[in-house]
Amino acid sequence: MKVSEMTVNDIVEYCRIAEPSTADNAFLEQAIEAAKAYIRSYTGLNNDRIDEHEDFVIVVYILTQDMYDNRSLYTESKSLNNTVETILGMHSVNLL
């Protein structure tokens, strides 16, 4: 699977949401886009390059679940999930 192929249904299954509402689906769709934007911002990679790394799918799952569970985005890098930070750090091209 590639990040660009991920759907709301993939996230619903991952988060084990039994009966997602229309609002849940809308939020998760936005969360997927926010996770992609976060990956692009963190790594400096564009959408095509993101799809080259299958491990970014895990990052999208983790970020979207966290956004769904906490209904908030990360505001400080020190609170970033270690798995996410490790995977993104391996592919980061903007290490300034």
C-alpha positions as CSV (number, residue, x, y, z in Angstrom):
1,M,0.0,0.0,0.0
2,K,1.1,3.6,-0.7
3,V,0.1,6.7,1.3
4,S,-1.8,8.0,-1.7
5,E,-3.9,4.8,-1.7
6,M,-5.0,5.1,1.9
7,T,-8.7,5.6,2.5
8,V,-11.0,6.6,5.3
9,N,-12.0,2.9,5.5
10,D,-8.4,1.9,6.1
11,I,-8.2,4.3,9.0
12,V,-11.7,3.3,10.4
13,E,-10.5,-0.4,10.5
14,Y,-7.2,0.6,12.1
15,C,-8.8,2.7,14.7
16,R,-11.5,0.0,15.3
17,I,-14.4,2.4,14.9
18,A,-17.4,0.1,14.9
19,E,-19.9,2.5,13.3
20,P,-18.3,5.7,12.1
21,S,-20.6,8.6,11.7
22,T,-20.6,11.0,8.8
23,A,-18.7,13.5,11.0
24,D,-16.2,10.8,11.9
25,N,-15.6,10.0,8.2
26,A,-15.2,13.7,7.4
27,F,-12.8,14.2,10.3
28,L,-10.7,11.2,9.3
29,E,-10.5,12.4,5.7
30,Q,-9.1,15.7,7.0
31,A,-6.8,13.8,9.4
32,I,-5.3,11.8,6.5
33,E,-4.6,15.0,4.6
34,A,-3.1,16.6,7.7
35,A,-0.9,13.5,8.3
36,K,0.3,13.7,4.7
37,A,1.0,17.4,5.1
38,Y,2.9,16.7,8.3
39,I,5.0,14.1,6.6
40,R,5.8,16.5,3.8
41,S,6.7,19.3,6.2
42,Y,8.8,17.1,8.5
43,T,10.7,15.3,5.7
44,G,10.8,17.9,2.9
45,L,9.6,15.3,0.5
46,N,6.8,15.9,-2.1
47,N,3.8,13.6,-2.6
48,D,5.5,11.4,-5.2
49,R,8.5,10.8,-3.0
50,I,6.3,10.0,0.0
51,D,4.8,7.1,-2.0
52,E,8.3,5.7,-2.5
53,H,8.4,4.8,1.2
54,E,5.9,2.2,2.3
55,D,6.8,2.8,6.0
56,F,5.0,6.2,5.8
57,V,1.7,4.3,5.7
58,I,2.4,3.4,9.3
59,V,3.1,7.0,10.1
60,V,-0.3,8.0,8.6
61,Y,-2.1,5.3,10.7
62,I,-0.4,6.5,13.9
63,L,-0.9,10.2,13.3
64,T,-4.6,9.8,12.2
65,Q,-5.4,7.5,15.1
66,D,-3.8,10.0,17.5
67,M,-5.7,12.9,15.9
68,Y,-8.9,10.9,16.2
69,D,-8.3,9.8,19.8
70,N,-7.1,13.2,21.0
71,R,-8.8,15.5,18.5
72,S,-5.6,17.6,18.4
73,L,-2.5,18.0,16.4
74,Y,1.1,17.9,17.6
75,T,2.3,21.3,18.5
76,E,5.7,20.5,19.9
77,S,8.2,18.1,18.4
78,K,9.0,16.7,21.9
79,S,5.6,15.2,22.0
80,L,6.0,13.3,18.8
81,N,5.4,9.5,18.8
82,N,8.9,7.8,18.8
83,T,7.9,5.5,16.0
84,V,6.8,8.4,13.8
85,E,9.9,10.4,14.6
86,T,12.2,7.5,13.8
87,I,10.5,6.7,10.5
88,L,10.3,10.3,9.4
89,G,13.8,11.0,10.5
90,M,15.2,8.2,8.3
91,H,13.8,10.0,5.2
92,S,14.2,13.6,6.1
93,V,15.9,15.7,3.5
94,N,15.6,19.1,5.3
95,L,17.9,18.6,8.2
96,L,18.7,22.2,8.8
